[in-house]
Amino acid sequence: IDPYAQGLSSSSRQRRSATKEGYGMFDLINHVHGSEDYDFVDKTKMGVTGHSMGGNAAIRGANYFGKEAARLNEESKLHSIYISGYVLTLRNSILKHFQSNAGVSYALYDEGAFRNKLKGWDAGNMQIAPESLRFVNWGIYNKAQGETKIELGKYYGNAKDRSLRVVHNEPVLHPFQPYNFEAMQNQIEFFVKTFEINPSLTSKNQIWHWKEFFTLLNMIAALIMIIPLTKLILGFGFFKTIKKAIPNPLPRSNKIGRLIFWFIFFLGAGIASITFIPMVEVAKVLFPEASNREMTWFFPQRMNNSVMLWAVFNGLVGFFLFFSSYYFHGRKHGITPENWGINISLIDFSKTVILSFLIFGIFYVFLNVIYFFFHVDYRFWFMGVRIFQLEMLLVLIMYAPFFYVFFLSNSLRVNGSMRVKDQPEWLSMLIGGFGNSLGLMIIILIQYLVFASTGTVFWTTNWLSVNLLFAIVPMMFVLPYFNRYFFNMSGQIYLGPMITTLVFIMILSTNTVLYLPL
């Protein structure tokens, strides 16, 4: 189970969807249980699992169907549940209604553990956590008291009377838990035991990582494909006028020029670092509906709204730093706007827009064809290039113009200040990659250095926003590479950011929650 408004899931107007609906799971279980169409399902052995908020839905499911079973004096429709990455609602008022076998898997290094009863490193220690103690004790003693320390991996209770309980505490971070061999092994073994299955394969015989590896290769190949595809179409008669001569690179800098460059490099990274979390707070004020998980047509992506504000602000900062450097130093040392590739006619700009949408369309048509025949897309862990519903085009139109400010600013800086005479191309793009992502890397570094030293993350209430950076940083790092390749292809700074804005922002949008009222 995963929350509504994610992936290809629809949305729900229910503010307490996990509690009231189980994110749709309550109706699904009732439908399968009451229908004669599912003769291939053993309705006495239906189970549920979910990670993070989906884990909460599993908890709520055991509570909901446990209450129903007690009221009707029959067994719960949920035979077994497995909770991953969530213990906040393992409360007495909820646990006392469980009539299902249950397992808990909680990451020892879960960044959200600061919300648990204990603090510091004890917060994620499921051997002593009050949440895990209550969980086991209600299962085997039907009360909150009993065991005072949990033996990890030990099966308490009995699967026959659905009192079985087990707790795991894998040494991993919260977002990586669903991609961990040990965590997957523990989950498989739980259902094997509770459903009394005798599989021919062991729980260690896992091959999902190969699927992840090859879809990662698909993702890389698909993104690289954009470059030769664009070059091919640029050769067509209609688009040929877009191609201009590549401007001369910047002259080599003197000592003062190099000092100014590196000062601006680290200043920009510093500003990017210190403005991300404040923009998360600003987004809560500017976009209250999405921030409160309410359905809305006005910027409906709670997580992306803060990234968009950060991108616009830092894009404008990038323009300011670039032109300030030119005004106070560059123009006096042989640099001219002709070096930047900014000159373009209205007709060619319009053709550039058309070409960008054409490349975007071909990219996603190709993906949809692959998905149709093989039911696979391009994804690796929590980052993926996915198919999308048509309404996502509305979301793209809403967000793309604002992100384009940042992407264009990056193209100008990468090709207008980092393309230096006699400097190796690989070094220039590498500097651009770090320049565009260093600020966000610093946020991750601060978050986890503090976590490693104290047991509590630096940014607590916004820890999920920091987790989002694991998917954003790779995009930010490779963006300058694409902007340079498209610059060398067209001789101007506009084509690269247009194509990458459309493709990258659609990728970002399909990887985060979307509260559209549909």
C-alpha positions as CSV (number, residue, x, y, z in Angstrom):
1,I,0.0,0.0,0.0
2,D,1.2,3.5,-0.9
3,P,-0.6,6.8,-0.2
4,Y,-3.1,8.2,-2.7
5,A,-1.8,10.9,-5.1
6,Q,1.4,9.1,-5.8
7,G,2.6,7.3,-8.9
8,L,-0.4,6.4,-11.1
9,S,-2.8,6.6,-8.1
10,S,-5.8,8.8,-8.0
11,S,-6.4,11.3,-5.2
12,S,-8.8,11.3,-2.3
13,R,-10.7,14.2,-0.7
14,Q,-10.6,12.4,2.6
15,R,-8.1,14.3,4.9
16,R,-7.5,11.2,7.0
17,S,-7.3,8.7,4.2
18,A,-5.0,6.3,5.9
19,T,-7.4,6.0,8.9
20,K,-10.7,6.1,7.1
21,E,-9.8,4.4,3.8
22,G,-6.4,2.7,4.2
23,Y,-5.6,4.6,1.0
24,G,-8.2,2.4,-0.7
25,M,-7.1,-0.8,0.9
26,F,-10.3,-1.2,3.0
27,D,-12.5,-1.2,0.0
28,L,-10.1,-3.5,-1.9
29,I,-10.1,-6.1,0.9
30,N,-13.9,-5.9,1.2
31,H,-14.4,-6.2,-2.5
32,V,-12.1,-9.3,-2.9
33,H,-13.6,-10.9,0.2
34,G,-17.2,-10.4,-0.9
35,S,-16.8,-11.2,-4.6
36,E,-17.0,-14.6,-6.3
37,D,-14.7,-13.5,-9.1
38,Y,-11.5,-14.2,-7.2
39,D,-11.6,-18.0,-6.8
40,F,-7.8,-18.0,-7.2
41,V,-7.4,-16.1,-3.9
42,D,-7.5,-17.8,-0.5
43,K,-9.7,-15.3,1.3
44,T,-8.7,-16.7,4.7
45,K,-5.1,-15.6,4.0
46,M,-5.2,-12.0,2.8
47,G,-2.4,-9.7,3.8
48,V,-1.2,-6.1,3.6
49,T,2.1,-4.4,3.6
50,G,3.3,-0.9,3.1
51,H,6.3,1.4,3.7
52,S,6.3,4.7,5.6
53,M,2.8,6.2,5.2
54,G,1.8,2.9,3.6
55,G,2.9,1.2,6.8
56,N,0.5,3.4,8.7
57,A,-2.3,2.2,6.3
58,A,-1.4,-1.4,7.2
59,I,-1.7,-0.5,10.9
60,R,-5.0,1.2,10.3
61,G,-6.2,-1.9,8.3
62,A,-5.5,-4.3,11.2
63,N,-7.3,-1.9,13.5
64,Y,-10.3,-1.4,11.2
65,F,-10.9,-5.0,10.3
66,G,-10.1,-6.1,13.9
67,K,-12.9,-3.9,15.1
68,E,-15.2,-5.2,12.4
69,A,-14.4,-8.8,13.4
70,A,-15.1,-8.2,17.1
71,R,-18.4,-6.6,16.2
72,L,-19.5,-9.5,13.9
73,N,-17.9,-12.2,16.1
74,E,-15.8,-13.6,13.3
75,E,-12.2,-13.6,12.1
76,S,-10.6,-10.5,10.7
77,K,-10.5,-10.3,6.9
78,L,-6.8,-9.4,7.3
79,H,-4.9,-12.5,8.2
80,S,-1.5,-10.8,8.4
81,I,0.1,-7.3,8.0
82,Y,3.7,-6.2,7.7
83,I,4.6,-2.6,8.7
84,S,7.7,-1.0,7.1
85,G,9.2,2.3,8.2
86,Y,6.4,3.5,10.5
87,V,5.6,3.1,14.2
88,L,4.0,6.4,15.2
89,T,0.5,4.9,15.4
90,L,1.4,1.7,17.3
91,R,-0.6,3.1,20.2
92,N,-2.6,1.2,22.8
93,S,-5.9,2.4,21.5
94,I,-5.1,1.0,18.1
95,L,-3.1,-2.2,18.9
96,K,-5.8,-3.6,21.3
97,H,-8.1,-4.1,18.3
98,F,-5.6,-6.1,16.2
99,Q,-6.8,-9.6,15.2
100,S,-4.1,-10.1,12.6
101,N,-0.6,-11.5,12.7
102,A,1.8,-8.6,12.4
103,G,5.4,-7.8,11.8
104,V,7.3,-4.5,12.0
105,S,10.4,-3.5,10.1
106,Y,11.9,-0.2,11.2
107,A,15.2,1.2,10.0
108,L,17.7,1.6,12.8
109,Y,18.8,4.8,11.2
110,D,15.4,6.1,10.3
111,E,15.6,9.9,9.9
112,G,12.0,10.3,11.1
113,A,12.7,8.5,14.4
114,F,12.9,11.9,16.2
115,R,9.1,11.7,16.4
116,N,9.2,8.5,18.4
117,K,8.9,8.3,22.2
118,L,12.6,8.0,22.9
119,K,15.2,10.4,21.6
120,G,18.7,10.3,20.0
121,W,20.0,6.9,19.0
122,D,17.4,5.2,21.3
123,A,14.6,6.6,19.1
124,G,15.2,4.0,16.4
125,N,16.3,1.1,18.6
126,M,13.4,-1.3,18.4
127,Q,14.8,-3.5,21.1
128,I,13.8,-0.9,23.7
129,A,11.4,1.4,21.9
130,P,8.0,1.8,23.7
131,E,6.3,1.5,20.3
132,S,7.8,-2.0,19.6
133,L,7.2,-3.1,23.2
134,R,3.5,-2.2,23.0
135,F,3.3,-3.9,19.6
136,V,4.6,-7.3,20.9
137,N,2.9,-7.2,24.3
138,W,-0.6,-6.5,22.9
139,G,-0.1,-9.5,20.6
140,I,1.0,-12.1,23.1
141,Y,-0.4,-10.7,26.4
142,N,-3.3,-8.6,25.1
143,K,-2.1,-5.7,27.2
144,A,0.7,-3.0,27.0
145,Q,2.9,-4.5,29.7
146,G,4.9,-7.7,29.6
147,E,8.2,-7.9,27.7
148,T,10.7,-5.3,28.7
149,K,13.1,-5.8,25.8
150,I,12.5,-7.2,22.3
151,E,14.6,-9.8,20.7
152,L,14.9,-8.7,17.1
153,G,13.9,-11.3,14.6
154,K,12.2,-13.6,17.2
155,Y,8.7,-14.7,16.4
156,Y,6.5,-14.1,19.5
157,G,3.0,-15.6,19.8
158,N,1.3,-18.0,17.5
159,A,0.2,-17.6,13.8
160,K,-2.7,-20.0,14.4
161,D,-4.5,-17.6,16.7
162,R,-3.1,-14.6,14.9
163,S,-1.1,-13.4,17.9
164,L,2.2,-13.8,16.0
165,R,4.5,-10.7,16.3
166,V,8.0,-10.1,15.1
167,V,10.2,-6.9,15.0
168,H,13.1,-6.2,12.7
169,N,15.5,-3.3,12.9
170,E,17.7,-3.2,9.8
171,P,20.7,-0.9,9.9
172,V,19.6,1.3,7.0
173,L,18.2,4.8,6.3
174,H,14.4,5.3,5.8
175,P,14.4,5.9,2.0
176,F,16.6,2.9,1.3
177,Q,14.6,0.4,3.4
178,P,12.5,-0.9,0.5
179,Y,15.7,-1.5,-1.5
180,N,17.5,-3.5,1.1
181,F,18.2,-7.2,0.8
182,E,17.9,-7.9,4.5
183,A,14.6,-6.0,4.8
184,M,13.1,-7.8,1.8
185,Q,14.2,-11.2,3.2
186,N,12.6,-10.4,6.5
187,Q,9.3,-9.4,4.9
188,I,9.2,-12.5,2.6
189,E,9.9,-14.8,5.6
190,F,7.1,-13.2,7.6
191,F,4.5,-14.0,5.0
192,V,6.0,-17.4,4.3
193,K,5.6,-18.2,8.0
194,T,2.1,-16.7,8.6
195,F,0.6,-18.1,5.4
196,E,2.3,-21.5,6.0
197,I,3.8,-21.5,2.5
198,N,6.4,-24.0,1.5
199,P,8.3,-22.2,-1.3
200,S,10.9,-23.9,-3.5
201,L,13.1,-20.8,-3.3
202,T,14.6,-19.3,-0.2
203,S,14.1,-15.7,0.9
204,K,17.7,-15.0,0.0
205,N,17.1,-15.9,-3.6
206,Q,16.3,-12.3,-4.7
207,I,16.6,-11.0,-8.2
208,W,14.9,-7.6,-8.0
209,H,18.2,-5.9,-7.8
210,W,18.9,-7.0,-11.4
211,K,15.7,-5.4,-12.5
212,E,16.8,-2.2,-10.8
213,F,20.2,-2.4,-12.5
214,F,18.8,-2.8,-16.0
215,T,16.1,-0.2,-15.6
216,L,18.9,2.2,-14.4
217,L,20.8,1.4,-17.7
218,N,17.5,2.1,-19.5
219,M,17.2,5.4,-17.8
220,I,20.8,6.4,-18.6
221,A,20.5,5.2,-22.2
222,A,17.2,7.0,-22.7
223,L,18.5,10.3,-21.4
224,I,21.7,10.1,-23.5
225,M,19.5,9.2,-26.5
226,I,18.1,12.8,-26.4
227,I,21.4,14.2,-27.6
228,P,21.8,12.4,-30.9
229,L,18.0,12.5,-31.5
230,T,18.2,16.3,-31.2
231,K,21.2,16.5,-33.5
232,L,19.4,14.3,-36.1
233,I,16.3,16.6,-36.1
234,L,18.4,19.7,-36.2
235,G,19.5,18.5,-39.6
236,F,16.0,18.8,-41.0
237,G,15.3,21.8,-43.2
238,F,12.8,23.5,-40.9
239,F,15.1,23.4,-37.9
240,K,18.4,24.1,-39.7
241,T,18.3,27.8,-39.0
242,I,18.5,27.2,-35.3
243,K,22.1,26.1,-35.6
244,K,24.6,28.9,-35.3
245,A,28.3,29.0,-35.2
246,I,29.7,28.2,-31.7
247,P,30.9,31.4,-30.1
248,N,34.5,31.8,-29.2
249,P,35.3,30.6,-25.7
250,L,36.3,33.0,-23.0
251,P,39.9,34.2,-22.9
252,R,42.0,32.6,-20.1
253,S,41.6,34.5,-16.8
254,N,44.3,36.3,-14.9
255,K,44.8,35.7,-11.2
256,I,42.2,38.2,-10.2
257,G,39.7,36.7,-12.7
258,R,40.2,33.2,-11.2
259,L,39.7,34.5,-7.7
260,I,36.5,36.1,-8.7
261,F,35.3,33.0,-10.5
262,W,35.9,30.7,-7.5
263,F,34.5,33.3,-5.1
264,I,31.3,33.4,-7.1
265,F,31.3,29.6,-7.5
266,F,31.3,29.0,-3.7
267,L,29.1,32.0,-3.0
268,G,26.4,30.6,-5.3
269,A,26.7,27.1,-3.7
270,G,26.4,28.7,-0.3
271,I,23.3,30.7,-1.2
272,A,21.8,27.5,-2.8
273,S,22.5,25.7,0.4
274,I,21.1,28.2,2.9
275,T,17.9,29.0,0.9
276,F,16.5,25.5,0.3
277,I,14.9,24.9,3.7
278,P,13.6,28.5,4.0
279,M,11.9,28.0,0.7
280,V,10.2,24.9,2.1
281,E,8.7,27.1,4.8
282,V,7.7,29.8,2.3
283,A,6.0,27.2,0.1
284,K,3.8,26.3,3.1
285,V,2.5,29.8,3.2
286,L,2.2,30.4,-0.6
287,F,0.6,27.0,-1.3
288,P,-1.5,26.2,1.8
289,E,-3.8,23.7,0.1
290,A,-1.1,21.4,-1.3
291,S,1.0,21.8,1.9
292,N,-2.0,20.5,3.9
293,R,-2.6,17.7,1.5
294,E,-5.8,19.2,0.1
295,M,-7.0,18.8,-3.4
296,T,-6.2,21.8,-5.6
297,W,-5.6,23.0,-9.1
298,F,-3.2,25.6,-7.9
299,F,0.4,24.2,-7.8
300,P,-0.8,20.8,-6.4
301,Q,2.6,19.3,-5.7
302,R,3.5,19.7,-2.1
303,M,7.2,18.6,-2.4
304,N,7.9,20.3,-5.7
305,N,6.5,23.7,-4.7
306,S,9.5,24.3,-2.4
307,V,11.9,23.1,-5.1
308,M,10.3,25.4,-7.6
309,L,10.7,28.4,-5.3
310,W,14.3,27.5,-4.6
311,A,15.0,27.1,-8.3
312,V,13.5,30.5,-9.2
313,F,15.3,32.3,-6.5
314,N,18.7,30.7,-7.2
315,G,18.2,31.1,-10.9
316,L,17.8,34.9,-10.4
317,V,20.8,34.9,-8.1
318,G,22.8,33.1,-10.8
319,F,21.8,35.8,-13.3
320,F,22.8,38.5,-10.8
321,L,26.2,37.0,-10.0
322,F,26.9,36.4,-13.7
323,F,26.1,39.9,-14.9
324,S,27.8,41.5,-11.9
325,S,31.0,39.6,-12.6
326,Y,30.8,40.7,-16.2
327,Y,30.1,44.4,-15.4
328,F,32.8,44.8,-12.8
329,H,35.5,42.5,-14.3
330,G,34.8,40.6,-17.5
331,R,34.0,43.4,-19.8
332,K,37.3,45.0,-19.0
333,H,39.2,41.8,-19.8
334,G,38.2,40.8,-23.3
335,I,34.8,39.2,-22.5
336,T,31.8,40.3,-24.7
337,P,28.2,39.1,-24.9
338,E,29.1,37.5,-28.2
339,N,30.9,34.8,-26.2
340,W,27.7,33.8,-24.5
341,G,25.5,32.6,-27.4
342,I,22.5,34.7,-26.3
343,N,21.6,36.3,-29.7
344,I,18.6,34.7,-31.3
345,S,15.8,35.9,-33.5
346,L,12.1,35.5,-32.6
347,I,11.6,33.0,-35.4
348,D,14.5,30.8,-34.3
349,F,13.4,31.1,-30.7
350,S,10.0,29.8,-31.7
351,K,11.5,26.9,-33.6
352,T,13.6,26.1,-30.6
353,V,10.4,25.9,-28.5
354,I,8.8,23.6,-31.1
355,L,11.9,21.4,-31.3
356,S,12.0,21.1,-27.5
357,F,8.4,19.9,-27.3
358,L,9.0,17.6,-30.2
359,I,12.0,16.0,-28.4
360,F,10.0,15.7,-25.2
361,G,7.1,14.1,-27.1
362,I,9.3,11.5,-28.8
363,F,11.1,10.7,-25.6
364,Y,7.8,9.9,-23.8
365,V,6.2,8.2,-26.7
366,F,9.2,5.9,-26.9
367,L,8.8,5.2,-23.1
368,N,5.1,4.5,-23.4
369,V,5.7,2.0,-26.3
370,I,8.2,0.2,-24.1
371,Y,5.8,0.2,-21.2
372,F,3.0,-1.1,-23.4
373,F,5.0,-4.1,-24.7
374,F,7.2,-4.9,-21.7
375,H,5.4,-3.3,-18.7
376,V,8.7,-1.7,-17.6
377,D,9.9,1.9,-17.5
378,Y,13.2,3.6,-16.4
379,R,13.6,3.7,-12.7
380,F,16.3,3.2,-10.1
381,W,15.3,3.1,-6.4
382,F,13.3,6.3,-5.7
383,M,14.1,8.0,-8.9
384,G,12.5,7.1,-12.1
385,V,11.3,8.1,-15.6
386,R,7.7,6.9,-15.6
387,I,4.7,7.0,-17.8
388,F,2.2,9.6,-16.8
389,Q,-1.5,10.5,-17.0
390,L,-2.6,13.3,-19.4
391,E,-3.3,15.7,-16.5
392,M,0.4,15.7,-15.8
393,L,0.8,17.9,-18.9
394,L,-1.2,20.5,-17.1
395,V,1.1,20.2,-14.1
396,L,4.1,20.5,-16.4
397,I,2.7,23.7,-18.1
398,M,2.2,25.1,-14.6
399,Y,5.7,24.4,-13.2
400,A,8.0,24.5,-16.3
401,P,8.1,28.3,-16.8
402,F,9.4,28.8,-13.3
403,F,11.9,26.1,-13.4
404,Y,13.1,27.4,-16.8
405,V,14.4,30.4,-15.0
406,F,16.9,28.2,-13.2
407,F,17.7,26.0,-16.2
408,L,18.4,29.0,-18.4
409,S,20.5,30.6,-15.7
410,N,22.5,27.4,-15.5
411,S,23.0,27.3,-19.3
412,L,24.2,30.9,-19.3
413,R,26.7,30.3,-16.5
414,V,27.9,27.0,-17.8
415,N,28.4,28.3,-21.4
416,G,29.1,31.9,-20.6
417,S,31.5,31.7,-17.7
418,M,32.9,28.2,-17.6
419,R,33.8,27.7,-21.3
420,V,37.4,28.9,-21.2
421,K,40.0,28.7,-24.0
422,D,42.3,25.7,-23.8
423,Q,40.4,24.2,-20.9
424,P,39.5,20.5,-21.4
425,E,35.8,20.1,-22.1
426,W,35.5,17.3,-19.5
427,L,37.0,19.6,-16.8
428,S,34.7,22.5,-17.7
429,M,31.6,20.3,-17.5
430,L,32.7,18.7,-14.3
431,I,33.1,22.1,-12.7
432,G,29.7,23.0,-14.0
433,G,28.2,19.8,-12.5
434,F,29.6,20.5,-9.0
435,G,28.8,24.2,-9.3
436,N,25.1,23.3,-9.9
437,S,24.7,20.7,-7.2
438,L,27.2,21.5,-4.5
439,G,24.7,23.6,-2.5
440,L,22.3,20.7,-2.3
441,M,25.1,18.3,-1.5
442,I,26.0,20.5,1.5
443,I,22.5,20.2,2.8
444,I,22.7,16.4,2.6
445,L,26.1,16.5,4.2
446,I,24.9,18.7,7.1
447,Q,21.8,16.6,7.7
448,Y,23.7,13.3,7.9
449,L,26.8,14.5,9.7
450,V,24.6,15.8,12.5
451,F,22.6,12.6,12.4
452,A,25.7,10.5,12.7
453,S,27.0,12.5,15.7
454,T,23.8,13.0,17.6
455,G,21.2,10.4,16.4
456,T,18.9,13.2,15.4
457,V,18.8,14.8,11.9
458,F,19.6,18.5,11.7
459,W,16.4,19.4,9.9
460,T,13.6,17.5,11.7
461,T,10.2,18.8,10.6
462,N,11.5,19.1,7.0
463,W,13.4,15.8,6.9
464,L,11.3,14.5,4.0
465,S,12.3,17.6,1.9
466,V,15.9,16.7,2.5
467,N,15.3,13.1,1.5
468,L,13.9,14.5,-1.8
469,L,17.4,15.8,-2.6
470,F,18.6,12.2,-3.2
471,A,16.6,12.3,-6.5
472,I,17.3,16.0,-7.3
473,V,21.1,16.1,-6.8
474,P,21.8,13.7,-9.7
475,M,19.6,15.8,-12.0
476,M,21.3,19.0,-11.0
477,F,24.8,17.4,-11.5
478,V,24.1,16.2,-15.1
479,L,22.2,19.3,-16.1
480,P,25.3,21.3,-17.1
481,Y,26.5,18.4,-19.3
482,F,23.2,18.5,-21.3
483,N,23.4,22.3,-21.5
484,R,26.9,22.2,-22.9
485,Y,26.1,19.5,-25.4
486,F,23.1,21.3,-26.7
487,F,25.1,24.6,-26.8
488,N,27.8,23.0,-28.9
489,M,25.0,21.6,-31.1
490,S,23.1,24.9,-31.6
491,G,25.5,27.7,-30.7
492,Q,23.0,29.2,-28.4
493,I,22.0,28.9,-24.7
494,Y,18.2,28.3,-25.1
495,L,17.8,24.9,-26.6
496,G,19.4,22.9,-23.7
497,P,17.4,24.4,-20.9
498,M,14.1,24.1,-22.9
499,I,14.5,20.4,-23.5
500,T,15.9,19.6,-20.0
501,T,13.2,21.6,-18.3
502,L,10.4,19.6,-20.0
503,V,12.1,16.2,-19.5
504,F,13.6,16.7,-16.1
505,I,10.6,18.5,-14.5
506,M,8.2,15.8,-15.8
507,I,10.5,13.2,-14.2
508,L,10.5,15.2,-11.0
509,S,6.7,15.7,-11.1
510,T,6.0,12.0,-11.6
511,N,8.2,11.1,-8.6
512,T,6.3,13.2,-6.0
513,V,2.8,13.5,-4.6
514,L,0.2,15.3,-6.7
515,Y,-3.0,16.6,-5.1
516,L,-5.1,17.2,-8.2
517,P,-8.9,16.9,-7.6
518,L,-9.4,14.0,-10.0
